[in-house]
Amino acid sequence: MKNEIYGIGVCVLSMFLCVSCGYGERDSEPAVVIERMDSAAVCYMSASQKTRDSLNNAFSPALPLLASMFGAGSVDSAIAVYARTPAVEVFAPDVAARMPDITEYETALGYVRAILAQKLPGLKFPAHIYGMVTPFRQSVVMSDSVLFLGLNHYLGTDYPGYAGFDEYVLRDKVSMRIPMDVAEAIVASAYPYEFSGDGETVLSRMVYDGAIVAVVLGCVPDKTLADVLGWDAEELKWVEENESNIWSAIVERGLLYSTDRMDSERLVGPSPATSVLHADAPGRIGRYIGYRIVKSYLENNLDVKLSDVLSPGFYKSRTVLMDSGYVGH
């Protein structure tokens, strides 16, 4: 199994998105079909053998990954084992009730596919995307040409099953995140962060995450930078107004070139706040700083390919900061 990924006002660099450059309106792109494995699981156990055989055939590309995830003894028993999981029993009816029609997200993913094909031509978009119910923390799981999308992760902030979740977690539990999360999973799987080797610092991780943010933002023109980062508009405003102070704090506290992975995670990982910098700083603030560095670099190097900024040679470069021209605001 390959990587598993859990989870501005619209002012997008022309490097990432130019709606007039061959794509026209987003609705003109062929939609991506999300095959509803959640629905199939509900009826599987009571279905006739003929229907079961038909479902096994229809979902055959997904069966090896499904069997691996749920401990089925064979691919032939994968759907049966999955259908009997408590997660299907608990969440599948609510997914069916709250997400009966996901056409909107299939359309959005068609646009994501088109943009990625244009900007990252070597990237392979999954041949099959399956909507499912998952008991796992990750909302998106990928393996080769198959992508599983845990629809039970997107039932809305008012869903009773999310009661007790922190506010910063709830913000990610909304269906508008589907195209953003899928885009990030696909790009991060194709261009994973290189943890080993020289040059692994807080700066390199922030720059890598910033490049991912930039790509995702270019794939969802109806979303803002705050949306991609999982913030609200007020949090983004606070960060923009305090950007120079945030940058100074990172530098003065010796975090920028720290090789401690915990320091990186404190800055880029989901959390209620980036308290290592400031009590009011929202979580994932390192992703914002990384995005600003990448944005500055691309504005000053117009001939650079998008794949270049996703490569270790870029984000681990000793001169990346100097080359970007970023000065903390």
N, C-alpha and C positions, 0 to 999 in steps of 0.2 A: 504494500500500500504506500502510495506517495504521501506527500504532505497533507496533514489534516489541519484545517483552518477553522477555528471555532467562531470569532467572531468577531468669507469673501462675498460677499455677495457674488452672484455668478459672474466672475471675471476670470475666464479660463484662457490660458495661453493658447495662441494659435497652434503651438506645437502639438497640443493635445486634442483640440476640438475646433473644427471649422465646419459648421453645419452646412455652409454653402459649397463646401469642397467635395461635391460628388454624392452626398447622402440625402440632401433635401430634408424633408420633415421626418422625424423619428418613426412615425407610423408607416412610412413607406418601406421600411426594412422588414424582411420576413420575420415573423415571430418565432421564438424558440419554444418548442413544445415542452411543457413540464408534465411528464407522465405521472398520473396519480396512483402511486403505490399504496398510499394511505387508504384509499377507497377499495382497492383490490384486497388489501389485508382484511378489511372488515367482513367481506363476504366470502373469503376463501374457505374458512373452515366448514361452512354450511353448504358450500357449492358441490355440485356433482363432480365426479372424477373427470368428465369431459371438460367441464368449465375450468377445473384446476389445471388440467393439461394445457388448456388454451391460455390461461394466465401465466403459467410457467414459460410457455413459448413467447408470449408477448413481452415478458420481463426478463428474458434470458440473458441479455447483456449485464443486468444488474445482479444476477444470482451469485456469481463468485464473491463479489464484495459483500453482499448481504449475508451469505453463509459465513464468511470470515468474521464479520462484525457481531453476529448473533450466535456463533458457535454451532451452526448446523453441521451435521455429519456429512452432508452432501449437498450439492447445488439443487438437487431435486426436492429436498426437504426444506430449502431455505425460506420460502414464503410461509410454509406451515409453522416453522419455528418462530419466525418473526411475528406472524399473526397472533400467536399465543402470548406474546410479551405483555406485561402489565401496561407498558406505555401505550400500546395500540388500544387496549381496552379503555384506558383513562382518557387519552387525548384525541383519538380518532373521531369520536362523535362531535367534539367541540371544534376540531379543525374543519369537519364537514359543514358545521353550522356557521362558522365565522368566515370560512374561506371557500364558499361553494364555487366561486368563479374567480380564477386567477389570470384571466386573459390580460389584464393590465400589466402584470409582471412578465408574462410571456412576451408581450410587445416590448417592454423595457429591455428585456434580455436580448431581444433581436437587435436592438440598437447597440447594446454593449458588445455583442458579437461583431457587428459591423465596424465599430470604432476600433476594437482590438485588432481586427484583421487589417485595418488600415495603418494603425500606429505601431503594432507589433506583429508584422507579417509572419514571423516564424513561430508564433504562439498557436497551439492547437486548442481550439474551443472544444469542450466535451461533446461527444457525439450524442450522449443521452443524459438528460437531467430528470431525476425522479423526485417528485414530492412525496415525502414520507413523514411518519411520526418517529421520532428518535428519543431514546432515553439518555443520550449522551449530551455533554456540555456543548460540543461543537454543533453549530447550526448547519455547517456545510462540511461534507466529507468528500474527498476526491480520490479516485484511483484510476489511472490511465485515462480512458475515454468516458468514464462514468462519474457523475456528480450526484450525490444525495443531498437534498435540501430538506432540512427538518422544519416543516411548516408549523409544528407546535411551538417553535421559538418566536413566532410572529403573530400572536393572537391579540395583541393590543395591551396597552397599559392598564386597561380596566378588567382584564381577564382575571377571574378569581384564583385561578391556579398559580398566578404570579404573586399572590398576596405575600407580603413580607420581604419581597425583593427590594434592594436599595434603589433609589431613584436613578442612579447612573446605569444600573443594570436594566431597569424598566425601559429606558429610552431606546435600548437596542431591541426590544421585544415588539416592534411594530413592523407591519408588512412593507412599509416604504423602504426598509433596509434591504429587502431581498436583492434588488439589482446591485446595490453597493457591496453587499457581503459576497455575492456570487462573483462579481468582478474581482474583488480583492483575493478571493480564494484561488481563482484561475491564474491571476498574475503571480501571486506569491508561490503557487505550486510550480509554475514555469520558471520563475526567477527567485528561488529561495535564498534567504539570507545565509551567507557563508559564516558559520560560527567558528570554524577552525582557521588557524593560520595567523599570520601577522596582520596588524592593522585593525583588530577587533576592539573597538572603543565605544564609549557612549556616543561620540560624534558619528562613527560609522553606522551605528544602529539608528540614530535619529535621521541621518541622511537617507538610509535605505527605506525606513518607514515613510519619510517625506516623499520619496519617489513613488511609493505605492499609493499614497494619498493623492498625489498629482495625477496618476493614471486613472484612479477610480473617479476623481472629480471630473476628468475629461469624458468619462463614460456616462455620466448622469447629469446632463445639463439642466435638469429641472431641480437639482439639489444644490445646496450651498456647502461651503467649506465646513460650516458648523454641523450640517447634517452628516457629512462624511466622518467627521471627528467624533460624532455622538454628543455634541454640545447643543445648547440652545443659543439664540441670538445674543442674549445678554452675556453669556460666557465668552463668546467670540469677541464681543465688543471689549470686555474687560482685558482679554489677552492682547488684543491689538493696541489698546491704550497703555499696556504695561510691558510691551514686548522688549523694550530696551532694558528694563529692570530684570525681566526674566532671564535675558541673555547674560546680563552682568552677574546674576546669581549663579548661573551654571558655570561660568568661567571662574568667578572668585571662590567658589566652593570646591574647585578642583575636579569637577565632574566631567568636563568636556573630553578629556583624554583618559578617563578612568577605564580600566580593563575589567572592572567588576561587573558581571552580568546583572547583578541585583540593582546596581545603579541604573543600568539601561532600562530594566523592567520598571523601575519606579518612575521613569520619565515617559515611557511609551506605552506601558501596559494599562488596561482599563482599571480605573479606581475612582473613588468619589472625589479625590483631590490630589494634586501633585504637591503634597505637603512638604516634601524635601526642599521645595523652592518657596512656597507661600501658601498659607492656609486657604486663600481664595482662588488659587490656581486650579483650574479644572484638571481632571485626569487626562492622560495622554498628551500633555503639553509638549513633550519632546517630539511628537509627531508634527505638531504645528511648526516648531522651530525647524525641523528637518524639511518640511514642505517649503518654508520660506527660503532655506538655503538652496534647495533644488530649483525653485522658481527663479531666484536671482541668477543661478548658474545658467539656466536655459535662456534667460533674457540676454545674457552676455555672450552666449555661445549658440547662435541660431542654427548652426549646421549640425549640432549634436543629435544623434538618434535617441529615441526614447529608451531603446534597449540598452544604450550605453550607461544611462544613469541608474539602471537596475543591476549593473554588473559590479562584482567585487572590485574590479580595477578602478571604478569610480568612487563608490562609497567608502572604500578603505584607503583611498589615496591620501598620502600625507599632505597633499596640496589642495585638497578638495575645497576647504574653506577659503583659502586665498583665491583660488580660481573662480569661486562663486561670486566673490565681491560682496558677500553678505557681511554687514557690520552691526547686526543686532537691532535693526529697525527697517 
